Amino acid sequence: MEYWTISEGVADRIYTCRQCKTVIPKGSQISVRDGRKIRLIYHSHCFSGKSDPRTQTASSFHEERYQGAVSAEAPTSKGYGKWSTSSYGYQGTLTSKSTSKSVK
């Protein structure tokens, strides 16, 4: 299983976009990245289109204060343990479609 799982759907509640930092209203189209421990939610138009969050211009990977602290690439798999779940991908209560893409 790849580290990042990408899914798309319709927001079932209010979220904040990780790219532009503005509100995503309920009912809006969203793009979601799931890692093992985190979920990153974006307006569909703010999403870079790639599974790796380092491709987002607002990513901490691009901030000077985090240089060396953020890994240059994702782990090869999600791994197992306390933070594992049986499924990944956005499963909002409204309609959603999920796709899985790998980090390259």
C-alpha positions in Angstrom: 0.0 0.0 0.0 1.3 3.4 -0.9 1.9 6.0 1.8 -0.5 8.7 0.5 -4.1 7.8 -0.4 -5.9 10.4 -2.6 -9.7 10.7 -2.6 -12.2 13.3 -3.7 -15.7 14.0 -2.6 -18.2 16.5 -1.2 -17.5 18.1 2.2 -19.9 16.7 4.8 -19.0 19.4 7.3 -17.0 22.7 7.4 -13.2 22.2 6.9 -10.2 24.5 6.4 -8.1 24.2 3.3 -4.5 23.3 3.9 -3.3 25.3 0.9 -5.2 28.6 1.0 -6.2 28.4 4.8 -9.8 29.5 4.0 -13.1 27.8 4.9 -14.4 24.9 2.8 -18.2 25.1 3.2 -20.3 22.0 3.6 -21.3 20.7 0.2 -18.1 21.9 -1.6 -16.0 19.6 -3.8 -12.8 18.6 -1.9 -9.6 16.7 -2.5 -8.2 14.7 0.5 -4.7 13.2 1.2 -4.6 10.4 3.8 -1.3 9.3 5.3 -1.0 6.9 8.2 -1.5 9.5 10.9 -2.8 12.6 9.1 -5.6 13.7 6.7 -5.0 16.9 4.6 -8.1 18.5 3.1 -8.1 21.0 0.2 -10.5 22.8 -2.1 -10.4 20.9 -5.3 -9.0 23.9 -7.1 -6.2 24.3 -4.5 -5.1 20.7 -4.7 -1.8 20.2 -6.6 -3.0 17.0 -8.3 -0.1 14.9 -7.0 -0.2 12.5 -4.0 2.8 14.0 -2.2 2.0 17.0 -0.1 5.4 18.4 -0.7 4.1 19.4 -4.2 1.8 22.0 -2.5 3.3 25.5 -2.5 2.0 26.1 1.1 3.7 22.9 2.3 6.0 23.2 5.3 8.6 21.4 3.1 9.1 24.8 1.4 9.5 26.9 4.6 13.1 27.7 5.6 12.4 27.1 9.3 11.6 23.5 8.5 14.6 22.8 6.2 16.1 19.4 7.3 13.1 18.6 9.6 10.8 17.5 6.8 11.8 14.4 5.0 12.6 14.7 1.2 10.3 11.8 0.4 7.4 9.8 1.9 7.9 6.3 3.5 7.5 3.4 1.1 4.3 2.2 2.9 1.8 3.3 5.5 3.1 0.7 8.0 1.2 -0.9 10.8 0.5 -0.3 14.5 -1.5 2.0 16.7 -2.4 4.5 14.0 -3.4 1.9 11.4 -6.9 1.7 10.1 -8.8 -0.9 8.0 -9.4 1.7 5.2 -8.2 5.0 4.0 -9.8 7.7 1.8 -12.5 10.2 2.4 -15.8 8.5 3.3 -18.0 11.6 3.9 -21.7 11.1 4.5 -22.5 12.8 1.2 -21.5 11.3 -2.1 -17.8 10.8 -2.7 -15.5 9.0 -5.1 -12.1 7.6 -4.0 -9.0 6.8 -6.0 -5.6 5.7 -4.7 -2.4 7.1 -6.2 1.2 6.4 -5.3 3.9 8.8 -4.4 6.6 9.1 -7.1 
